[in-house]
Amino acid sequence: MEDLIILYEDNHVIVVLKPQNIPSQADNSKDPDMLSIIKDYIREKYDKKGNVYLGLVHRLDRPTGGVMVFAKSSKAAARLSEQLVGGDFEKRYYAVLVGEPKEDKATLTGYLKKNSVNNMVYLCTATEEGAKMAELEYEVLEKKAGLSLAEVRLHTGRSHQIRVQMAGINCPVYGDMRYGGEKAKKGKLALWAYYLSFLHPVSKERMVFRVEPPKDELPWKFFDTERSVTIIKPSM
């Protein structure tokens, strides 16, 4: 596990950069996960005895890297969860797509169904048992070498949603052999949660975090992005 990268921390929240291929929380692999790693950090830094509270407000799929916020109190967790439902909590992703979508800017709406046995998500009809509505909007920012850099904003937070819906328009995320097959090209999944915005659960001030994907890695190096961090901190 790489060193924990903390973008912001106070008594109520901790915002971190999740590396790719680290689970958001413990799973069957028993590999180190972000929730446990941050709990260990808090326990050691503040010399806490017994259980450490840390609320998992949202998740990123294991192969997706980027910005995450965790709650350090149950009150903060509840207020951030309310924002997720109410729309004050915003996540934006960069995705490198294989191919070029027919439309440079569009909203994709459909239904997804998860198979818990193989942990795969499938496009389905609205009437199928277990179907959940999924919606996202994307905008192509740049095209190069048969690839497209897109900004994606989720309107719903379904498991594997970006990967499945982009594969559904025949433009799978680079490196996503699971949903894109051979067309997706072998490599690290090019899906990055680069932007996170929410209202601080206590001060109510808007906080914005932005971390660009790794410029030195394929396929990000093909595009005009720069690693940078912009933080608006609450005045507390």
C-alpha positions in Angstrom: 0.0 0.0 0.0 1.2 3.4 -0.9 1.5 6.1 1.7 -1.9 7.6 2.6 -2.4 10.9 0.7 -4.6 13.2 2.8 -6.0 16.2 0.9 -7.8 17.7 3.9 -8.7 16.7 7.5 -10.5 18.3 10.4 -12.6 17.0 13.3 -15.5 16.1 11.0 -14.2 14.9 7.7 -11.1 13.5 6.0 -10.6 13.8 2.3 -8.1 11.4 0.7 -6.8 10.2 -2.7 -7.7 6.6 -3.3 -5.1 4.8 -5.4 -6.3 2.5 -8.1 -6.8 -1.2 -7.2 -7.4 -0.5 -3.5 -11.0 -1.4 -2.3 -13.0 1.4 -0.7 -14.0 -1.0 2.1 -13.1 -4.6 3.1 -14.1 -7.3 0.6 -13.6 -11.0 0.1 -10.0 -10.5 -1.1 -8.9 -9.5 2.4 -6.6 -6.9 0.7 -5.9 -3.6 2.5 -8.9 -1.2 2.0 -9.3 2.5 2.4 -11.7 2.4 5.3 -9.3 0.2 7.4 -6.2 2.1 6.3 -7.7 5.5 7.4 -9.0 4.0 10.7 -5.5 2.7 11.4 -4.1 6.2 10.6 -6.6 7.9 13.0 -5.9 5.4 15.7 -2.2 5.9 15.5 -2.1 9.7 15.0 -4.6 10.5 17.8 -3.7 7.5 20.1 -7.3 6.3 20.2 -8.2 3.3 22.2 -10.8 0.8 21.1 -13.0 1.2 18.0 -12.4 4.2 15.7 -15.5 5.6 14.0 -15.2 6.3 10.3 -18.2 6.7 8.0 -18.1 5.5 4.4 -20.1 8.2 2.7 -19.6 7.0 -0.9 -17.6 4.4 -2.8 -15.3 4.1 -5.8 -14.9 0.8 -7.6 -11.7 -1.0 -6.8 -9.9 -0.2 -10.1 -11.0 3.5 -10.0 -8.7 6.1 -8.4 -9.5 9.6 -7.2 -10.9 11.7 -4.5 -13.0 10.3 -1.6 -14.4 11.9 1.6 -14.9 9.9 4.8 -16.9 11.1 7.9 -15.2 11.2 11.3 -18.5 11.5 13.2 -21.9 10.0 12.8 -23.4 13.5 12.5 -21.1 14.3 9.6 -21.9 11.0 7.9 -25.6 11.6 8.2 -25.4 15.1 6.8 -23.1 14.1 3.9 -25.4 11.2 3.1 -28.3 13.7 2.9 -26.3 15.7 0.4 -25.8 12.6 -1.8 -29.6 12.2 -2.0 -30.3 16.0 -2.2 -27.8 16.8 -4.9 -25.4 19.0 -3.0 -22.7 16.3 -3.3 -21.0 16.3 -6.7 -18.5 13.9 -8.2 -17.0 14.2 -11.7 -14.9 11.7 -13.5 -12.4 11.6 -16.3 -12.7 8.5 -18.5 -10.6 7.7 -21.5 -12.9 5.9 -24.0 -11.9 3.6 -26.8 -13.3 5.1 -30.0 -15.4 8.2 -30.4 -19.0 8.5 -29.3 -21.5 9.5 -31.9 -22.4 12.5 -29.8 -19.8 14.7 -28.2 -22.2 15.6 -25.4 -25.1 13.5 -24.2 -27.1 12.0 -21.4 -27.3 8.3 -21.1 -30.4 6.8 -19.4 -31.2 3.1 -19.0 -31.6 0.3 -16.5 -28.9 -1.8 -14.9 -29.1 -5.1 -13.1 -26.3 -6.6 -10.9 -25.5 -10.3 -10.7 -24.1 -10.8 -7.2 -22.7 -14.2 -8.1 -20.1 -12.9 -10.6 -20.2 -9.3 -9.6 -21.2 -8.2 -13.1 -23.6 -5.5 -14.0 -25.8 -5.7 -17.1 -28.0 -3.4 -19.2 -31.6 -4.6 -18.9 -35.2 -3.5 -19.3 -37.2 -1.5 -16.8 -39.5 -4.5 -16.1 -36.8 -7.0 -15.1 -36.6 -8.0 -11.5 -33.8 -6.0 -9.7 -33.6 -3.4 -12.5 -32.4 0.1 -11.3 -32.6 3.2 -13.4 -29.1 4.6 -14.3 -28.4 8.1 -15.7 -25.2 10.0 -16.5 -24.0 12.8 -18.7 -20.8 13.0 -20.5 -18.9 15.5 -22.6 -15.9 14.6 -24.9 -13.1 17.0 -24.2 -10.4 15.8 -26.5 -9.9 13.1 -29.2 -6.5 11.5 -30.0 -5.1 8.2 -31.4 -8.5 6.6 -31.6 -9.3 7.5 -28.0 -11.6 10.1 -26.4 -11.2 11.9 -23.1 -14.6 12.5 -21.6 -15.8 14.2 -18.4 -18.6 12.2 -16.8 -21.1 13.3 -14.2 -23.3 10.7 -12.5 -27.0 11.4 -11.8 -27.3 8.0 -10.1 -24.7 6.0 -8.3 -25.0 2.5 -9.6 -22.2 -0.1 -9.3 -20.0 -0.1 -12.4 -22.3 2.4 -14.0 -19.9 4.4 -16.1 -18.1 1.3 -17.4 -21.4 -0.5 -18.3 -23.1 2.5 -19.9 -20.1 3.5 -21.9 -19.6 -0.1 -23.2 -23.3 0.1 -24.1 -22.6 2.8 -26.6 -19.7 0.8 -28.0 -17.1 3.1 -26.4 -15.7 1.2 -23.5 -13.4 2.7 -20.9 -9.8 2.0 -21.8 -8.5 -1.0 -19.9 -12.0 -2.3 -19.1 -11.6 -5.8 -20.5 -14.5 -6.9 -18.2 -17.2 -4.9 -20.0 -15.4 -3.8 -23.2 -13.8 -7.1 -24.2 -10.8 -6.9 -26.6 -11.9 -3.5 -27.9 -11.1 -2.0 -24.5 -7.4 -2.6 -24.9 -5.2 -4.0 -22.1 -3.9 -1.7 -19.4 -4.9 0.0 -16.2 -8.5 1.1 -16.2 -8.6 4.8 -17.3 -11.4 6.0 -15.0 -10.5 8.6 -12.4 -12.7 10.5 -9.9 -11.0 13.8 -10.3 -13.5 16.2 -8.8 -15.4 16.2 -5.5 -17.6 19.0 -4.1 -19.8 19.1 -1.0 -21.0 21.3 1.8 -19.0 21.0 4.9 -21.3 19.1 7.4 -20.7 21.7 10.1 -19.7 25.1 8.6 -21.9 24.5 5.5 -19.2 26.1 3.4 -18.7 24.7 -0.1 -15.6 22.5 -0.4 -14.1 21.6 -3.7 -11.3 19.1 -4.3 -9.7 18.4 -7.7 -6.9 15.9 -8.5 -5.9 15.2 -12.0 -5.1 11.7 -13.2 -1.4 10.6 -13.4 0.1 12.4 -16.3 2.9 9.9 -16.8 0.7 6.9 -17.3 -1.0 5.5 -20.4 -3.4 6.5 -21.7 -3.5 9.8 -19.7 -0.2 11.0 -21.2 -2.0 11.3 -24.6 -4.2 14.1 -23.3 -3.7 17.6 -22.1 -4.2 17.1 -18.4 -2.0 18.2 -15.5 -1.8 16.8 -12.0 -3.0 19.5 -9.7 -4.9 19.9 -6.5 -7.3 22.8 -5.8 -8.8 23.0 -2.3 -11.3 25.3 -0.8 -11.1 25.0 3.0 -13.7 26.1 5.4 -12.7 28.9 7.7 -13.2 27.3 11.1 
